[in-house]
Amino acid sequence: AEVVEAALGRVVVGRRVFVRGVSDAVLGERVVGFVEGDVMGGVIDSVRPMLGKYEVPKEVVFVDVFCETASGKVDALSTMREIEYV
């Protein structure tokens, strides 16, 4: 996940990102990237050359503002619940 997050970070400079494996009926699990901020096009195509085939996110979800923990870190699970992704 760290490699995928780093690649996403190079594409969406200045935005916070996180990556999670999400259950998938066909694949078993698929990689999904979450990006804070406005929607951008071409993100998956931009990260594809930086990653192995199995690392490329199947989807990128844009979220206005990520949820945070009390210490100010990104709370990925709360963010996913808030946007009803889990």
Secondary structure, 3 states (H helix, E strand, C coil): CHHHHHHHHHHCCCCCEEEEEEEECCCEEEEEEEEECCCCCCHHHHHHHHCCHHHCCCEEEEECCCCECCCCCECHHHHHHHCCCC
